[in-house]
Amino acid sequence: MVPFTLRLMHASLPTHLGNPSQALSRLFRLKHITEKIIDNLKNKKTEDGMAAELKAGDKQASLDLWKRRLIMVLHCIGSTQVRLREYNLAFKVYDQIIDMEPSITVKLQSCIGRWFLQLGDIKSAQSRFAIAERHAADEARFKSVLIMNRGFLYLGANNWTEALNHFNEAILVDSTDLEAYNNKAVCLLYLCRLKDAISTLEHAIFNNTKSLFSCEKQTRQDQQSFEGVCSNLVTLYELESARFHYKRTRLLQYIATNSGDGFDISCLKL
């Protein structure tokens, strides 16, 4: 009996080996199987299609399980399509996920809006951010995300000053948000304030990441955000002075002392 997560890993593996098309083929096959099982359960059958009446509680538990698994498969399909730059197809998949799991509407619509900004489609980004605002319903836990969305809109319009104000506001709401610090530094750099940009990223790394390192629930996304901030800080050191090696060494020593083995050392451009 092969666990479902292992099947999902097998389907996704070609993406990480440079063959996303093969991964999509495997993922769609897994999606078809998952949907067939859900359809069987809805039509008074067992998962393998045998005619049998399940208890209401068992049936609902099985449906919930396979719906969660379908969402996992859809996430993998969407991320693979993004790698292939098939953005419209990926957005349709993410919209399907939102329909199945409305609780992630704010975060997922915000992510889609930011992708539209990277593609230069400001109107579509505004539309997605507006949907996120409506679903947030003034809940405090979404405040930082919504402020960041507004900052990204100003960033897309090259209004660095207003974008900077919004990223500062996001930092006041959540002082551990590395993404806010990173984008604040970008704005400062475009405003020709290199030293302030360096100070911003140094503060984010040396003052705010100890809680990240000590967190048992640290995600891969948290790790990637930290690596991105470190990479950008090294780039700013290079812009500041030809003797940037000393500051980079100090950063390396801090990471070696505090970070785990999963840190990607290549982001420091050694």
C-alpha positions in Angstrom: 0.0 0.0 0.0 1.7 3.2 -1.2 0.9 6.3 1.0 -0.8 9.1 -0.9 1.9 11.7 0.0 4.5 9.4 -1.6 2.4 9.2 -4.7 2.2 13.0 -4.7 6.0 13.3 -4.2 6.6 10.9 -7.1 4.3 12.9 -9.4 5.9 16.2 -8.4 9.6 15.0 -8.5 10.2 15.7 -12.3 9.5 19.4 -11.7 12.6 19.6 -9.5 14.6 17.6 -12.0 13.9 20.0 -14.8 11.0 18.1 -16.4 7.8 19.9 -15.4 5.8 18.6 -18.3 6.2 15.0 -17.1 5.2 16.2 -13.6 2.0 17.7 -15.0 1.2 14.4 -16.7 1.6 12.5 -13.5 -0.3 15.1 -11.4 -3.3 15.2 -13.8 -3.4 11.4 -13.6 -3.4 11.6 -9.8 -6.1 14.3 -10.0 -8.3 12.1 -12.1 -8.0 9.2 -9.6 -8.7 11.5 -6.7 -11.8 13.0 -8.4 -13.0 9.4 -9.3 -12.8 8.4 -5.6 -14.7 11.5 -4.5 -17.4 10.7 -7.2 -17.6 7.1 -5.9 -18.2 8.3 -2.4 -20.9 10.7 -3.4 -22.7 8.0 -5.3 -23.0 5.6 -2.4 -19.9 3.5 -3.2 -16.7 2.7 -1.5 -13.5 4.5 -2.6 -12.6 1.7 -5.0 -16.0 1.8 -6.6 -17.8 -1.2 -5.0 -21.5 -0.8 -4.2 -21.8 -0.5 -0.5 -23.6 1.8 1.9 -21.1 3.5 4.3 -22.1 5.0 7.6 -22.8 8.8 7.4 -19.8 9.6 9.7 -17.4 7.4 7.8 -18.5 8.7 4.4 -18.1 12.3 5.5 -14.7 11.7 7.0 -13.6 9.9 3.8 -14.9 12.7 1.6 -13.1 15.4 3.7 -9.9 13.4 3.5 -10.0 13.0 -0.3 -11.0 16.6 -0.8 -8.0 17.7 1.1 -5.9 15.4 -1.0 -7.4 16.9 -4.2 -6.5 20.4 -3.0 -2.9 19.2 -2.4 -2.8 17.9 -6.0 -4.2 21.1 -7.3 -1.6 23.2 -5.5 1.1 21.1 -7.1 -0.5 21.5 -10.5 -0.8 25.3 -10.1 2.8 25.7 -9.0 4.1 23.6 -11.9 2.1 25.6 -14.4 3.6 28.7 -13.0 7.1 27.2 -13.6 6.0 26.6 -17.2 4.7 30.2 -17.4 1.2 29.0 -18.2 -0.2 31.6 -15.9 -3.8 31.7 -17.1 -4.1 27.9 -16.6 -2.5 28.2 -13.1 -4.9 31.0 -12.1 -7.8 28.8 -13.1 -6.5 26.0 -10.9 -6.0 28.4 -8.0 -9.6 29.7 -8.5 -10.8 26.1 -8.2 -8.8 25.7 -4.9 -10.5 28.9 -3.6 -13.9 27.5 -4.4 -13.1 24.3 -2.5 -11.4 26.1 0.5 -12.8 29.6 0.9 -10.8 30.2 4.1 -7.6 30.8 2.1 -9.3 33.3 -0.3 -7.5 36.4 1.1 -4.0 35.0 0.9 -4.5 33.2 -2.4 -6.2 36.1 -4.1 -3.3 38.3 -2.9 -0.7 36.0 -4.3 -2.5 35.9 -7.7 -2.7 39.7 -7.7 1.0 40.0 -7.0 1.7 37.6 -9.9 -0.4 39.9 -12.2 1.7 42.8 -11.1 4.9 40.9 -12.1 3.2 40.3 -15.5 2.5 44.1 -15.8 -1.3 43.7 -15.6 -2.2 46.3 -12.9 -5.9 46.2 -13.6 -6.2 42.5 -13.0 -4.0 42.8 -9.9 -6.4 45.6 -8.5 -9.4 43.3 -9.2 -7.8 40.4 -7.2 -6.8 42.7 -4.4 -10.3 44.0 -4.2 -11.7 40.5 -3.8 -9.2 39.9 -1.0 -10.3 43.1 0.7 -14.0 42.1 0.5 -13.3 38.6 2.0 -11.0 40.0 4.7 -14.0 41.8 6.3 -11.7 44.0 8.5 -10.3 40.9 10.3 -7.1 41.9 12.2 -5.2 38.8 11.0 -5.4 40.0 7.4 -4.4 43.6 8.0 -0.7 43.2 7.2 -1.5 41.3 3.9 -3.9 44.0 2.7 -1.5 46.8 3.5 1.2 44.9 1.6 -1.2 44.6 -1.4 -1.7 48.4 -1.5 2.1 48.9 -1.3 2.6 46.5 -4.2 0.1 48.5 -6.3 2.1 51.7 -5.7 5.3 49.7 -6.4 3.9 48.6 -9.8 3.1 52.2 -10.5 6.7 53.3 -9.7 5.4 55.5 -6.8 8.2 54.6 -4.5 7.3 57.1 -1.7 3.7 55.9 -1.2 4.9 52.3 -1.5 7.5 52.9 1.2 4.8 54.4 3.5 2.7 51.3 3.1 5.6 48.9 3.8 6.5 50.9 6.9 2.9 50.5 8.0 3.0 46.8 7.4 6.1 46.5 9.5 4.3 48.4 12.4 1.5 45.8 12.2 3.9 42.8 12.0 7.5 43.5 12.9 8.7 40.0 11.8 7.4 40.3 8.2 10.6 39.8 6.2 8.8 40.5 2.9 7.8 44.0 4.2 11.4 44.8 5.1 12.6 43.5 1.7 10.3 45.6 -0.2 11.0 48.6 2.0 14.6 48.3 1.1 13.8 48.1 -2.6 11.9 51.4 -2.3 14.7 53.1 -0.4 17.2 51.9 -3.1 15.1 53.5 -5.8 14.9 56.7 -3.7 18.7 56.7 -3.7 18.9 55.9 0.0 21.4 53.0 -0.1 22.6 53.3 3.5 19.0 53.3 4.8 18.2 50.2 2.6 21.2 48.4 4.1 20.2 49.4 7.6 16.6 48.1 7.0 17.8 44.6 5.9 20.4 44.4 8.6 17.7 45.2 11.2 15.4 42.5 9.6 18.2 39.9 9.8 20.0 40.6 13.0 17.1 41.8 15.2 14.1 40.0 14.0 15.1 36.5 12.7 16.0 34.9 16.1 12.3 34.2 16.6 12.2 32.6 13.2 15.2 30.3 14.0 13.7 29.3 17.3 10.3 28.5 15.8 9.5 24.8 15.6 6.9 25.4 12.9 9.3 27.2 10.5 8.2 26.6 6.9 10.1 26.3 3.7 8.6 29.7 2.7 10.0 31.3 5.8 13.4 29.9 5.0 13.2 31.1 1.4 12.2 34.6 2.6 15.2 34.7 4.9 17.5 33.6 2.1 16.1 36.2 -0.2 16.7 39.0 2.3 20.3 37.8 2.9 20.9 37.7 -0.9 19.6 41.2 -1.3 21.7 42.5 1.6 24.9 41.0 0.0 24.0 42.8 -3.3 23.6 46.1 -1.4 26.9 45.5 0.3 28.5 45.1 -3.2 26.9 48.4 -4.3 28.1 50.2 -1.3 31.8 49.4 -1.3 34.5 47.3 -2.9 35.3 46.0 0.6 32.0 44.3 1.0 33.7 41.0 1.9 34.1 42.0 5.6 30.4 42.7 6.0 29.5 39.5 4.1 31.7 37.5 6.5 29.9 39.0 9.5 26.6 38.0 7.9 28.0 34.5 7.3 29.1 34.1 10.9 25.7 35.1 12.1 23.9 32.6 9.9 26.4 29.8 10.9 25.6 30.5 14.5 21.9 30.8 14.3 20.5 29.1 11.2 20.0 25.4 10.6 21.6 23.1 8.0 18.8 23.8 5.5 20.2 27.3 4.7 21.2 27.7 1.0 24.7 29.2 1.2 24.7 30.1 -2.5 22.5 33.1 -1.8 25.5 34.8 -0.2 27.3 34.7 -3.5 30.5 33.2 -2.0 
